[in-house]
């Protein structure tokens, strides 16, 4: 399915009744429309004039003290929105209010190494392997008293949503994932790709070197902005939008975790043994059966698989949506209405 869309062309702001929060509103016609139609409303206010996304809360969960946003009614259907790299919770600053206004309890956490999330112990290994992040998500659910939720995400966040759904399907009501089933297979770490595909992962090999680690640490924000432009070549984000996110990258554990994540993918770092049992379980899961919607933008400049490659991974009710209009890798922030609509739709299946 195709949707002709652009994030600055649909939303208007409305006040949420009884909440005192400025929430992103959308016309009933836009939500009722088929994903194959386009919808337009008043443009978003400029980023410079945007009110703060919050309030930010903190809670101890597993090995972390996690910073997170929570909006919407506490008795609403819980939705966990996971961000990726090099992004942060502001990737959902337009998505979350739409969902809250529709009655969802929306949780948007900073992943380990981002924002105000901190390790509780200096002795905890700074691992960013996929099962570590998934275990963090489960611990957050437990700390918040959430038994079951919709998992949704983009980039690292899409992988996190998929890994959690694969390991704990009883905790996942439904799944929304940008770019499909992104669970990593550690046994393929040393399997080379084609030269063109290897080239698209240049930063992974850069991080595999000590020069790359130093370079990322020294040029943190410039590096992140370069990735934003490469991954979303048609997204005209402004400085205020980038700066809100970039502040979250200034975290004492961020560089170590990013480097570990990418080195581990190519066998250049050791996994954390405490997650070995989870990795072994995950390796046996080839499909998930909960209702799922996957999304892809037509201008995604980051490496991503074709939809046909992962369709068979979803054995329950499933739909894939292709977005046109220059939508890149950071889909929730570039096309927030379409992302929110996917959550709303899948919740009704």
Buried (B, 14 or more C-beta within 10 A) or exposed (E): EBBBBBBEBBBEBEEBEEBEBBBBBBBEEBBEBEBEBBBBBEEBBEBEEBEEBEEBBBBEBBBBBBBBBBBBBEEBBBBBBBBBBBBBBBBBBBBBBBBBBBEBBBBBBBBBBBBBBBBEEEEBBBBBBBBBBBBBBBBBBEBBEBEEBBBBBBBBBBBBBBBBBBBBBEBBBBBBBBBBBBBBEBEEBEEEEEEEEBEBBEBBBBBBEEEBBEBBBEEBBEBBBEBBBBBBEBBEBEEEBBBBBBBBBEBEBBBBBBBBBBBBBBBBBEBBEBBEEBBEEBBEBEEBBBBBBBBBBBBBBBBBEEBEEBEEBBEBEBBBBBBBBBBBBBBBBBBBBBBBBBBBBBBEB
